[in-house]
Amino acid sequence: LLTVLAAGLAAGWNYVAAIKTKYEGDHPFWSKQEYLKLSEDSLEYKVAQRVLKAETLERFAAANETNGNYGTALAEQTGNEETAATEDGIYIEHVNAGTYEGFMIVVPDPDDVSIVINPGYTSGAPGPELDWYMENYNALAGINGGGFEDAGGHGDGSVPQGLVIQNGRIVHGSEGMRASIVGIDKNGKLVTSTLTGGEALSRGVQEAVTFGPTFIENGRVVYTSADAGTLNMLNPRTAIGQKEDGTMLLLVIDGRGPTSFGAQYEDVIDVFQKYGAINAGNLDGGNSSVMMYDGEYANYPVSMYNSRNLPSVILVKGDR
């Protein structure tokens, strides 16, 4: 009997600890969306009410009053701000559909968005984690960027994939190399296309990284199932798009988890079309998918260490 009681008490303490980790851990945006989906009749809700800090519950209650419509269709969520916009009009909001949940950062001024690469890549230094980039570039928000050599899933972000352009100059690859790029030209236009390095420079691309496939180009969906290969499974995704008025759209979708299995490419395209993107391209996903907003991790990365070592990131400077 004592053994049974001890086992029961241990299970109870473990459950309480799991609730605290889930709702008071390092991922407040994800925690909030999970809490707001709870039924008030559920055991988890009742335990949370008893064991969470008062300030945590107050924050969740305030969120519920202003935008407590989690779990509705994405079409109904578009335009529903997750957070109050900054002075520059930047905000983050929750997106979800049948198999996935994630976050979109909306940035009205494209000049607030920049592509930053590992400052030590020429010496073979590992890429920093996203929070390092955020702190050192005083960014409001950020997501992971282009691909990198990742043999066995243990890449350290030191060797970027394909073409990399910084300050209007090719710093990795060559003018003759052809790659699927995500770039920003001198007018703040998002360039998502398969180009040679020379073609990218002739189009005025100032910053670019390599991944793919391209989803939308000049208002037309150019992705086809032939572009997918074996990679179009339910997975964490990172992608970027731009509306006709210049607004940048930074998307990260969680995957491989109990509440978000992930998205296919068609799902990502659907999200960007609902947001009115005329250009959109895929960035590195899977274990690399990560988003931070205002100093906190917004999504729930697959990596147990939150951010991997990244060769490049896309940052939002905003006003902090």
C-alpha positions as CSV (number, residue, x, y, z in Angstrom):
1,L,0.0,0.0,0.0
2,L,2.8,2.4,0.9
3,T,4.5,1.6,-2.4
4,V,1.2,2.4,-4.3
5,L,0.8,5.7,-2.3
6,A,4.4,6.7,-3.0
7,A,4.0,6.0,-6.7
8,G,0.8,8.0,-6.7
9,L,2.4,11.0,-5.0
10,A,5.4,10.9,-7.4
11,A,3.0,10.9,-10.4
12,G,1.1,13.8,-8.9
13,W,4.3,15.9,-8.3
14,N,5.5,15.0,-11.8
15,Y,2.2,16.1,-13.3
16,V,2.4,19.5,-11.4
17,A,6.0,20.0,-12.5
18,A,5.0,19.3,-16.1
19,I,2.1,21.8,-15.9
20,K,4.5,24.5,-14.6
21,T,7.1,23.7,-17.3
22,K,4.4,23.9,-20.0
23,Y,2.9,27.2,-19.0
24,E,5.8,29.0,-17.2
25,G,8.7,27.8,-19.4
26,D,10.8,29.6,-22.0
27,H,8.1,29.8,-24.7
28,P,5.4,32.2,-23.5
29,F,3.7,32.6,-26.9
30,W,3.3,28.9,-27.3
31,S,2.3,28.5,-23.7
32,K,-0.4,31.1,-24.0
33,Q,-1.9,29.5,-27.1
34,E,-2.0,26.1,-25.3
35,Y,-3.6,27.5,-22.2
36,L,-6.3,29.3,-24.1
37,K,-7.4,26.1,-25.8
38,L,-8.1,24.4,-22.5
39,S,-11.6,23.6,-21.4
40,E,-12.5,25.0,-18.0
41,D,-13.9,21.6,-17.2
42,S,-10.6,19.8,-17.9
43,L,-8.3,18.5,-15.2
44,E,-5.3,20.3,-16.7
45,Y,-7.2,23.7,-16.5
46,K,-8.1,23.1,-12.9
47,V,-4.6,22.1,-11.9
48,A,-3.1,25.1,-13.8
49,Q,-5.4,27.4,-11.9
50,R,-4.0,26.1,-8.6
51,V,-0.3,25.8,-9.4
52,L,0.6,28.6,-11.8
53,K,1.8,32.0,-10.6
54,A,-0.8,34.7,-10.3
55,E,0.9,36.9,-12.9
56,T,0.9,34.0,-15.4
57,L,-2.8,33.5,-15.0
58,E,-3.4,37.3,-15.2
59,R,-1.5,37.4,-18.5
60,F,-3.5,34.5,-19.9
61,A,-6.8,36.1,-18.8
62,A,-5.9,39.4,-20.4
63,A,-5.0,37.6,-23.7
64,N,-8.3,35.7,-23.5
65,E,-10.3,38.9,-23.2
66,T,-8.6,40.5,-26.3
67,N,-8.1,37.6,-28.7
68,G,-9.3,34.4,-27.2
69,N,-10.3,32.8,-30.5
70,Y,-7.5,30.2,-30.7
71,G,-8.5,27.1,-32.5
72,T,-10.5,28.9,-35.2
73,A,-9.7,28.6,-38.8
74,L,-6.7,30.5,-40.2
75,A,-9.0,32.5,-42.5
76,E,-10.8,33.8,-39.4
77,Q,-7.5,34.6,-37.6
78,T,-6.0,36.7,-40.3
79,G,-5.9,40.3,-39.1
80,N,-6.3,39.2,-35.4
81,E,-3.3,40.7,-33.7
82,E,-1.6,38.4,-31.2
83,T,0.2,41.4,-29.6
84,A,-0.2,45.1,-29.7
85,A,1.7,46.6,-32.6
86,T,4.9,48.5,-32.0
87,E,5.3,52.1,-33.0
88,D,6.5,50.8,-36.4
89,G,3.3,48.8,-36.8
90,I,5.0,45.4,-36.3
91,Y,3.1,42.6,-34.6
92,I,3.0,38.8,-34.2
93,E,0.0,36.6,-34.5
94,H,-0.9,33.0,-34.2
95,V,-1.7,30.8,-37.2
96,N,-3.1,27.3,-37.2
97,A,-4.9,24.7,-39.3
98,G,-5.6,21.0,-39.2
99,T,-2.1,19.7,-38.6
100,Y,-0.1,22.7,-37.5
101,E,0.3,25.8,-35.3
102,G,2.8,28.6,-35.7
103,F,3.4,32.3,-35.8
104,M,3.5,35.1,-38.3
105,I,5.4,38.3,-37.8
106,V,4.0,41.2,-39.8
107,V,6.4,44.0,-40.7
108,P,4.9,47.0,-42.6
109,D,8.3,48.6,-43.5
110,P,10.6,46.3,-45.5
111,D,13.6,48.4,-44.4
112,D,13.1,47.0,-40.9
113,V,14.0,43.5,-42.2
114,S,17.5,42.4,-43.0
115,I,19.5,39.2,-43.6
116,V,22.5,38.7,-41.4
117,I,25.1,36.0,-41.8
118,N,27.5,34.3,-39.3
119,P,30.2,36.9,-38.8
120,G,32.8,34.2,-38.3
121,Y,32.0,32.1,-41.4
122,T,35.3,32.9,-43.2
123,S,37.3,31.4,-40.4
124,G,35.1,28.3,-40.1
125,A,33.6,29.4,-36.8
126,P,30.2,27.8,-35.8
127,G,27.2,29.9,-36.5
128,P,25.7,31.7,-33.4
129,E,22.3,30.8,-32.0
130,L,19.4,33.1,-32.8
131,D,19.4,34.8,-29.4
132,W,23.1,35.9,-30.0
133,Y,22.1,37.5,-33.3
134,M,19.1,39.1,-31.6
135,E,21.1,40.6,-28.8
136,N,24.1,41.7,-30.9
137,Y,22.0,43.4,-33.6
138,N,19.4,44.8,-31.1
139,A,16.6,43.1,-33.0
140,L,12.9,43.0,-32.1
141,A,12.4,39.7,-33.8
142,G,14.1,37.1,-35.8
143,I,13.9,33.8,-37.6
144,N,16.4,31.3,-38.9
145,G,17.6,31.8,-42.5
146,G,19.3,29.8,-45.2
147,G,20.6,26.3,-45.3
148,F,24.0,24.9,-44.3
149,E,26.1,21.8,-44.5
150,D,24.5,19.5,-42.0
151,A,26.0,16.0,-42.3
152,G,24.2,13.6,-40.0
153,G,22.1,16.4,-38.5
154,H,25.1,17.7,-36.6
155,G,26.1,20.8,-38.6
156,D,27.3,23.8,-36.7
157,G,26.3,26.5,-39.1
158,S,29.8,27.2,-40.2
159,V,29.4,26.3,-43.9
160,P,26.4,28.0,-45.6
161,Q,24.6,26.3,-48.5
162,G,24.7,27.7,-52.0
163,L,24.8,31.4,-52.7
164,V,25.2,34.0,-50.0
165,I,25.1,37.7,-50.8
166,Q,25.9,40.5,-48.3
167,N,26.1,44.3,-49.1
168,G,25.6,43.6,-52.8
169,R,28.6,41.2,-52.9
170,I,28.8,37.5,-53.3
171,V,30.5,36.1,-50.2
172,H,29.8,32.4,-50.7
173,G,29.3,30.7,-54.1
174,S,30.0,32.4,-57.4
175,E,28.4,34.5,-60.2
176,G,27.9,31.3,-62.2
177,M,26.3,29.3,-59.4
178,R,22.6,28.8,-59.8
179,A,20.5,28.5,-56.6
180,S,17.1,29.0,-55.2
181,I,17.5,32.2,-53.2
182,V,15.6,34.4,-50.7
183,G,17.0,37.9,-51.0
184,I,16.2,41.6,-50.6
185,D,17.1,44.1,-53.3
186,K,18.2,47.7,-52.9
187,N,14.5,48.8,-53.0
188,G,13.4,46.5,-50.2
189,K,11.7,44.1,-52.5
190,L,11.8,40.4,-51.6
191,V,13.4,38.3,-54.3
192,T,12.4,34.7,-54.3
193,S,13.6,32.9,-57.4
194,T,16.2,30.5,-58.8
195,L,19.0,32.7,-60.1
196,T,22.7,32.6,-60.8
197,G,24.9,34.8,-58.6
198,G,25.4,37.2,-61.5
199,E,21.6,37.4,-62.2
200,A,20.9,38.2,-58.6
201,L,23.5,41.0,-58.6
202,S,22.1,42.4,-61.8
203,R,18.6,42.5,-60.2
204,G,20.1,44.7,-57.4
205,V,20.0,42.0,-54.7
206,Q,21.9,43.3,-51.6
207,E,21.4,40.3,-49.2
208,A,20.5,36.7,-50.0
209,V,20.7,33.2,-48.7
210,T,19.9,29.9,-50.3
211,F,17.2,27.4,-49.7
212,G,14.0,26.5,-51.5
213,P,11.7,25.9,-53.1
214,T,10.3,29.2,-54.3
215,F,6.6,29.3,-53.5
216,I,5.2,32.5,-55.0
217,E,6.9,34.8,-57.5
218,N,5.4,38.1,-58.8
219,G,1.9,37.1,-57.6
220,R,2.0,33.6,-59.2
221,V,2.4,30.3,-57.4
222,V,5.4,28.8,-59.1
223,Y,5.8,25.8,-56.8
224,T,4.8,22.4,-58.2
225,S,4.9,19.0,-56.6
226,A,7.9,18.2,-58.7
227,D,9.9,20.7,-56.7
228,A,9.2,18.9,-53.4
229,G,11.2,15.7,-53.9
230,T,11.0,13.6,-50.7
231,L,10.9,16.7,-48.4
232,N,7.2,17.5,-48.6
233,M,6.1,15.8,-45.4
234,L,4.6,17.3,-42.3
235,N,7.5,19.2,-40.8
236,P,8.5,22.4,-38.9
237,R,8.7,25.2,-41.5
238,T,10.3,28.6,-41.8
239,A,9.4,30.9,-44.7
240,I,9.2,34.5,-45.7
241,G,6.9,36.5,-48.0
242,Q,6.0,40.0,-49.0
243,K,2.8,41.8,-49.8
244,E,2.4,44.2,-52.7
245,D,2.6,47.2,-50.4
246,G,6.0,46.0,-49.2
247,T,4.9,44.4,-45.9
248,M,7.2,41.6,-45.0
249,L,5.8,38.3,-43.6
250,L,8.0,36.0,-41.4
251,L,6.5,32.6,-40.8
252,V,7.5,29.7,-38.5
253,I,5.4,26.6,-38.1
254,D,6.0,24.1,-35.4
255,G,6.2,20.4,-36.1
256,R,7.0,16.9,-34.7
257,G,5.1,17.7,-31.5
258,P,2.0,16.6,-29.8
259,T,0.0,19.7,-30.7
260,S,1.6,20.6,-34.1
261,F,2.6,17.8,-36.4
262,G,3.9,20.2,-39.0
263,A,3.0,21.6,-42.5
264,Q,3.5,20.6,-46.1
265,Y,4.6,23.1,-48.7
266,E,1.0,23.5,-49.9
267,D,0.0,24.5,-46.4
268,V,2.7,27.2,-46.3
269,I,1.6,28.6,-49.6
270,D,-2.0,28.7,-48.4
271,V,-1.0,30.8,-45.4
272,F,0.9,33.3,-47.5
273,Q,-1.9,33.6,-50.0
274,K,-4.3,34.4,-47.2
275,Y,-2.0,37.1,-46.1
276,G,-1.8,38.5,-49.6
277,A,1.8,37.7,-50.4
278,I,3.0,38.3,-54.0
279,N,6.4,36.8,-53.3
280,A,7.3,33.9,-50.9
281,G,10.1,31.4,-50.5
282,N,11.0,28.5,-48.2
283,L,13.8,28.8,-45.7
284,D,15.5,26.1,-43.7
285,G,13.0,24.1,-41.7
286,G,13.0,21.0,-39.5
287,N,15.3,21.2,-36.5
288,S,16.4,24.7,-37.6
289,S,12.9,26.4,-37.5
290,V,13.0,29.0,-34.7
291,M,11.4,32.4,-34.0
292,M,12.0,35.0,-31.3
293,Y,10.0,38.0,-30.6
294,D,10.7,40.8,-28.1
295,G,13.4,38.7,-26.3
296,E,11.4,35.5,-26.0
297,Y,11.1,32.3,-28.1
298,A,7.8,32.5,-29.8
299,N,7.6,29.0,-31.2
300,Y,8.5,25.7,-29.7
301,P,11.6,24.5,-31.6
302,V,12.4,20.8,-32.1
303,S,15.9,21.3,-30.8
304,M,16.1,20.8,-27.0
305,Y,18.5,23.7,-26.9
306,N,15.9,26.1,-28.5
307,S,18.0,27.5,-31.4
308,R,20.6,25.6,-33.4
309,N,23.8,27.1,-34.6
310,L,22.7,29.2,-37.6
311,P,24.7,30.4,-40.6
312,S,22.2,33.1,-41.3
313,V,19.1,34.7,-39.9
314,I,16.4,37.2,-40.8
315,L,16.1,40.0,-38.3
316,V,13.5,42.7,-37.6
317,K,15.0,45.8,-36.1
318,G,11.8,47.5,-35.1
319,D,11.7,49.7,-31.9
320,R,12.3,48.0,-28.6
